[in-house]
Amino acid sequence: GAGVSQSPRYKVAKRGQDVALRCDPISGHVSLFWYQQALGQGPEFLTYFQNEAQLDKSGLPSDRFFAERPEGSVSTLKIQRTQQEDSAVYLCASSLPGTSASEQYFGPGTRLTVT
Amino acid sequence: GQQVMQIPQYQHVQEGEDFTTYCNSSTTLSNIQWYKQRPGGHPVFLIQLVKSGEVKKQKRLTFQFGEAKKNSSLHITATQTTDVGTYFCAGNYNNNDMRFGAGTRLTVKP
């Protein structure tokens, strides 16, 4: 009965490096969400998948951010040419139904520090 | 754009005192959810409110959804040290766009 898992838990990147963050949702969950949480702030929506379809990517801050979920389960959030302002905790959440209007189960997050 | 405002940002109470956090949206919500995040942890779902004027209770926690479905509140009666954490509301609009408030960080002095 594993929950949502994310890896790595911590990532330090030098400015300009590319990073890839992984999310393993709860098995069978249709919806998957990525959020960015800055220190002392609430989670900010980045993108949403329903199975393998990326239905909403309006929250991605720039074209350096890219997310995929090719087989409708595991998802990867990629950030190219990281900048210091990308430093944050990246949270992944999943839910069973195909909408966001239900309980979301969050993973532990990946804390990204860009130096 | 769609935004959920949450106040206060911080609340420090003596154990046994009550606590309330408020959320307000500029536009009508389809539903609102509440989450709790302990220090160093991740958000954990508490409850979802869907109906206009809905009130739900979980032990010492009371959740309300306004008649216009634009505001909500969470009230904790007789706080305990285990209530420490940040409480977030998350407003859901019809387009699968969930917006979190900035959160209210609650500290409880024993």
Chai-1 contact restraints between the chains, C-beta under 6 A:
chainA,res_idxA,chainB,res_idxB,connection_type,confidence,min_distance_angstrom,max_distance_angstrom,comment,restraint_id
A,Q41,B,A102,contact,1.0,0.0,6.0,A-B,restraint_1
A,G42,B,F88,contact,1.0,0.0,6.0,A-B,restraint_2
A,G42,B,F100,contact,1.0,0.0,6.0,A-B,restraint_3
A,G42,B,G101,contact,1.0,0.0,6.0,A-B,restraint_4
A,G42,B,A102,contact,1.0,0.0,6.0,A-B,restraint_5
A,G42,B,G103,contact,1.0,0.0,6.0,A-B,restraint_6
A,P43,B,F100,contact,1.0,0.0,6.0,A-B,restraint_7
A,Y48,B,N96,contact,1.0,0.0,6.0,A-B,restraint_8
A,D56,B,N96,contact,1.0,0.0,6.0,A-B,restraint_9
A,T99,B,N96,contact,1.0,0.0,6.0,A-B,restraint_10
A,S100,B,N92,contact,1.0,0.0,6.0,A-B,restraint_11
A,S100,B,N96,contact,1.0,0.0,6.0,A-B,restraint_12
A,S100,B,M98,contact,1.0,0.0,6.0,A-B,restraint_13
A,A101,B,N31,contact,1.0,0.0,6.0,A-B,restraint_14
A,A101,B,N92,contact,1.0,0.0,6.0,A-B,restraint_15
A,E103,B,F45,contact,1.0,0.0,6.0,A-B,restraint_16
A,F106,B,H42,contact,1.0,0.0,6.0,A-B,restraint_17
A,F106,B,P43,contact,1.0,0.0,6.0,A-B,restraint_18
A,P108,B,H42,contact,1.0,0.0,6.0,A-B,restraint_19
A,G109,B,H42,contact,1.0,0.0,6.0,A-B,restraint_20
